[in-house]
Structures are given as structure tokens and as C-alpha cells.
């Protein structure tokens, strides 16, 4: 059935039926409900491409997937794909399409977002890998795009986001190690241009201070997201120079794998001589040897909530919505108790 036939059955104009299905407020709620019931009854589904041509706009959600640095590995994109899976579940139920573009650099990312906005007329976007001061947010605000970010900025910006409770996660991880008598704890972080890296470091320092453990700058290093291969040499050098280190917190799966490699190179038995803990994902969950203890969080749920928020913002674009996901420790035997 096409929209003309549906309008005829309802004895309404095609314009009224179209706007009712689009949820426009100038059509009464009772009429919108009646139109939707008929659409379901006669299995009518509006053609998204025709709707775009007619309005010059699209309800498609845009998403740019970075494929540079650690993200060049399909395995490391596991969390991204879980997030996308969560988004897709919600989008399917709303008959909304997902448009994904890929970017091989930060410069390409900006170009990809401009393409979504200016060429493809997409008005709903989900961001990820939020930086402390993120130019993409400025870009989306400039074009008045409805968006939700997977992550927060350090600046006090009024926008909607979903995120892992990074401060809470590192607090749980660090306290977990301290309860096992670890005092010489190394932390391998991501570049602090990313806001989550700042949050994790500040929480780490706070927990150390609370437990009267002095922060040793020689135990701390940050690795650029674009240069994950350098983490092996950094960790190997750190462990060689600081033999008191008993545990390593890794901010990414790649640095956790590098830590395993460095420990094996230095003949340090993981789970006996030294401990490794990280954030959960397919690399450490399924492929690392030994399996690594990790903080796990519901990535798919974050994706679902991002779309829920995006749809809510379509109804009230002046309001900002936020969702913070908690994490739990999954023990796998890579952390030992210091005696």
C-alpha cells in the first residue's frame, strides 16, 4: 500500500497522513494515533528515501567509525560494534536507518561529519572518542545538529551524552588491587587529549592519596591512541627500571596485550610475579593468554540509550540527557595477592 491509498482509506489528505506519521505537532494527537493504527493494520511503511526527497531532510542517524591507531584492528573495534548493535536494535524498532562512514584520520573524521551534514542532510548523529576540547561538538552545534556523544568533554558544555563511569571504574580497579596488598601500581593510560583518560588518571591519583600511597611518576605513562605499538617498549622499559612494580593497570586492551608481551619478555609470571588488569573487550576476554582480569561495562546498553536519548531530543531539543554506566570486576586469574 502506498501513502495515497492509505490517505484515501482514512479520508484525509496525503499531507496530513505524511505529517501524522512524521509526528508533527500541527496534527492532533488523536489523528496521529488513528493514522498510525491504520498504517499498522494495512502494513504501510513510509519510504525513507521518498521522505528525504520530499522534505530535504532525513531521520537517518549518522555515525563515523574511526579506523586509525588502535582502531585499525577489527578485534579492537569489538566495543564499537557492540555499541552499534545496541543502536541498531533501537533504530530498527523505530524504522530509522543507520548511516556509517569510516575515517582513517582525525582530519578525515571532520570531513566525514561534514559530508553527513551537508551532502546527506543527516540531522541526527552519534559521536564517540570524545576529546577534552572536541572540535566535532563545535561543528555539530554550528549546524544545529541533534546529537548524542559517547563520552563527555572536560569543558562545561551543555550536550547529551552516554558514558562509562570512568572515575568510578578506575576507583573500583585501584581499590581492588590495594585490597590485594598492591602498593607499587603502574598505570598505562591513553593520551590525555581524550577526556576519559583525564577522568581515569584523576580518579587513580585520588584513590592512591586516600590510601596514603605516594604517586610515583615513573610508574605512569600515556600512549597515543594512534601509536599503540609503542606501548610494548614503554612497558618493558618501565618494568626493567622499576622492579618494585607489582601490578599494571592498562587503559586499553592493546596496552594490556603489550603488558603481557613485556612480562613474558622479562620472564615475569602473570598472576604470580606481577598482576595485570584492564577494561574488558574481545582481546582480553577471548584471546589473551593468560585471560586478563578486567572491568566490564554494558557497551550494547550504552548504544541503546544513545538512540533513546536522540529520539527524546527530537521531541525536546532544548533539553540535555545523560546516562552513566557502572562497571564490575570480572576476575580471570591475572591478579595475585602480594604477601
Order of alpha helices (4+ residues) and beta strands (2+ residues): alpha-alpha-alpha-alpha-beta-alpha-beta-alpha-beta-alpha-beta-beta-alpha-beta-alpha-beta-alpha-beta-alpha-beta-beta-alpha-beta-beta
